[in-house]
Amino acid sequence: MDAQLDEKALEDSLIEGLAELTPPGKGVSQEEFAEVVAGALEAVGGRLLFKMEIGTEGERQHLAAASVGEGERRQFLLLSLPVGGGKLKVESAASSENPVANITAAYAGLMDVLQAAA
């Protein structure tokens, strides 16, 4: 990934890469979501940190946290998609209002430490 790639261009690139996953009215499994997110992140040099399903009945969403870049240039992203299909949302964890965004950087740091210890 080009270190100068701005946040909006990165988000747009991921949305384009995941467009096939978001047909309205078609349910999306957690496995399908993770597989396509991982492929899109690979295309931009990103790494999936974790995924989960959140929300209440009828409003459930797939959510993935990702990192792109290294060191001080590393960005953290949240990708979310309604379980029932619909529009994919890609946002910077730094600007997100989703409570999960608060743990993304800490989780990435923990994974870095565990990987270095292995």
N, C-alpha and C positions, 0 to 999 in steps of 0.2 A: 504494500500500500504506500502511496506517495505521502510523505509526512505532512505535506502542505494541503492535503485533501481536507476541505472544510466540513464542518459538521453536517450542514444541509445536504451537500453532495453525497456524503456517506449515507445519510438516511435515505435519500432518493435512490441511491444505488441498491440498497437493501430492499426497499419497497419494490423496485422493478424486479429484482431477483426472486421475490416471494409472491409476485402477482398471481402466479398460477395456483397458489394455495388458498386464495381468498374468494372463491365463487360464492355469492350470497345463497343462503339456503342449504348449502352442502355442509354437513358436519365434518369437522376436522379432528382426527384423533391426536392424542399427545405424541405418538410416535411419528405420524406424518408431519406434524408441526416441527418436531425436533430435527427430523431428517432434512427438511427443506431449509430450515434456519441454519443448520450446520453447513449445508452446501452454499448458501448465500454468504455466510461469514467467511468461508474458505476463499470465495472469490475476491473478498476485500481484505484478506489477511487477518480476519478476526477469529476469535475463539469463544465458543459457548462456555459460559461459566456455570449456569444452572437453568433449569426450566421447572415450571410448576403450573398447576391449574388453580386459579383463584376465583373468588366471587361467590355469589349466592345462586341458588337454583334459578334457572332462567336467564341469568346474567353472567354465566361462567366464561372465563377467558383463559386461553393459553398465554403464558408469560415466559419470556426467556430473557436472561441477562447475558450480555456479551461484552468483551473487551476487544478493542481494535488499536493496534499500535503498541509501542513499547516505551518504558520509562516515563518521562515527563509528558510525552506526547500521547500517552495512552488515553483513549476515550472509553467511557462505559456507556452502553446503550441498553435500552429496554425495548423489546419487541413484544407486542401483544396482539391477539387475534381472538374474536369471539369463538367459542367452541362450535357454535352453529354455523360458522362461516361468516364472511363479511369483510370489512376493510381492515387491513393490517395497519397497525400503528407502530412507527419506529420513532423513538425519541431519545435524546441524551439523558442519561441518568441525572446529570447535574441540573437539568431544567425540568425534570419530571416531578409531578405532584404525587405519583404513585409511591406509597410507603415502602415498597420493595426497593426502590431506587436508593434508599439510605443504606442498605446493606451490600450493595453491589461492589463498591470499591473495597470494603472490608473483606468480603468473600474472596475477591481477586487477590488481595494481599495474603490471605491465609493459604490459598492455593499456591502462590509463589513460594511461600515458606515450606510448604509440604513437598513441593516439587524439588526444591533445592536440597531438602533433607533426604530425599529418596536416592 
